[in-house]
Amino acid sequence: MTTRIHRRDFLRLAVVTVAASAVPLAGCGDTSSAQPVSTDPADVARVFPQGIASGDPSPESVILWTRVEGAAAGDRITYEIALDEAFTQVVARGETSTDADRDHTVRIKPVGLSPYTTYWYRFVGLGVASPIGRTKTAPEPGQDVPVRFAFASCQDFVGRWYHSWRALVERHPDDLDFVVHLGDYVYETDGDPDFQTVGGDRAIKLPDGLPLGDSPESGRAALTLADYRSIYRQYRSDEWLRRAHQLYPFVNVWDDHEFANDSWQDHATHFNEKQGDEKSPAQREAADRAWFENQPADVVFDEAASYPDDIRIYRGLRFGRHVEMFMIDDRYYRDDHLVPEGPADLSVGKFAANSSLGSRNFVLKSGFDEREAAARPTLLGAAQKDWLLGGVAASDATWKILGSGVQLSQMAVDLSSFELLPAQFKAKFYFSCDQWDGYRSERADLLRRLAPGGNLVSIAGDIHAFYASELHVDFDAPSAVPAAVEFVVAGISSASVQEITQATVDSNPTLSALGLGSLVGRFDSILADSNPHNVFANSLANGVAVMTVDRASAIEVEFLQVPPSAVREASWDGAVQVARFRVAGGSNRIQKL
């Protein structure tokens, strides 16, 4: 089919390769093939099994992505961009190629687009047309428009189903500007019994893999580039994830599972120091490359460089007069967890060796606080911290939104009033020092320096729960007016934090004998008593969140909560419980609606 370019003659386009070099096209003339193009669903599923996607919209550009199964370097991949879904107003077309060295993925960055405009796009490869995607550019910095976006996290595939994406697609089919994914887009394990369902219809396969134990039931973790690529291919085959990508541009950052559980820099923690330091730069670089190949993110990946110079994913995005987003990287530059996993250490409540309990999780607050104040570990690293502080200070947007993989809010568990517990457990513990609680000095410094600008909002994931909290520089001595607010989104499908905690206690004879199992059912009430800054908590849910920025007046957030039992079954009755919140401009206070 021959179509004229209707929008001001042509758009300049560029192909972004795996090495992120920009290669200008010769022109934007008719690149359509004389050969028939199939739209048969079976052909589309065969050639485009991961669908299409877009991401990182700016006022004049967006990244467009697909994967063409089996495409080789000599195969012609064409694309079209239009102002209408019927493609009667094509504004640009061009061609590119891909091959096995890029795992057959395609990334293009059209520029010269109109701001705050909806576009449709499609690819043709190997004689087959892709699904039609919809995307939207950002408003210009001065445009006085409302902004509505979803945010999500933690989408385990193993034994789990993505009903949360269906809930979003069905409730907000046309009114979202973009979606923010805060990390754990994939999980690196094929059946870790600590938090995954082993086997079943939603199992994944790793071509190589690192055994996590001596038996097949122990599962394996990704080790090679082939492993990470295989994981993305399998995750992105999901119907509802493909549909979400088809409808909305995404803004993605990673958390830990895109590389390894509770990772820091290029170190994994699978074996809790039983096998020594799990430093693996080659594995980190493989994970980085697979992430870049599979996410429509406007970042640069240098194939010739080594960690940590191969990629930088922290970045800012502006959406009109009222929203500037600062997407941070919580993993690449952080210091090691302050308490080593190896030896026991009673001063921080670590009663057993080679365990995350007492090191990363369930850490005695009094002992940890003293040690952390002396060490002052960093989660951001110096360069990223300077970028964040400078960017927020310079921003003239009404609302500054910080996209963080892990929550800033303090998450303490105070067990001092439970008479039946042994004396060593009658104390206050940090639930997870893998979150910002493990880097509390840097958190305090950030909030102290960021708060004067006002209207600072954190969105976060990782913990597999819904929380709404008011943030303080010092959570142990809160000021009259909070420094900021935070909304934490539960996992798309991952086991909830309450479920994981129950399984941990039940599988540990010592913890069960102490009677901790009976306390897990009171998870949220204990959190409420221990953390007065929490306005809302649901630690037993899955789902997704939607934020509406009503210009300067307020933001409103809705939590779309899916029952945790639902994500374990292929069928779903569509039940969603909605919780709504409002933050008035200048208030730093969360009102539950």
Protein Blocks (a to p, Z undefined) as FASTA:
>chain_A
ZZddfbghiacdddddfkopacddfbjcdfbdfbdcdfbfklmmmmmmnopadehiafkb
ccdddddehiafklccdddddfbfnlpacfbdcdddddfklnopacdddehiaehiacdd
dddeehiacddddddddddfklccdddddddehiafehpacfklmmmmmmmmmlcfbdcd
ebjkbccbfbifklpceejjkbccdfkbpafbfbfklopadfbfklmmmmmmmmmmpmkl
mmmmmmpccdddddfklmoghiahjacfklnomnopabdfklmmmmmmmmmmmpccdbdd
dfkbccfklbcfbdcddehjkbccddddfklmmccdfbafkbgcfknopabghifehplg
opafklmmmmmmmnopafkbmmlmmmmmmmmmmpccfbacdddfbdfbdcdddfklmmkb
cfklnccddfblkbmmlmmmmmmmmmmmmmmngpiacddehjopacdddddfblmlccfb
dfbdcdddddfklccfklmmmmmmmmmmklmmnommmmmmmmmmmmmmmmmmbmbdcfbb
cdddddddehjlbccdddddddfklmmpfbdehiacdddddddehklpacdZZ
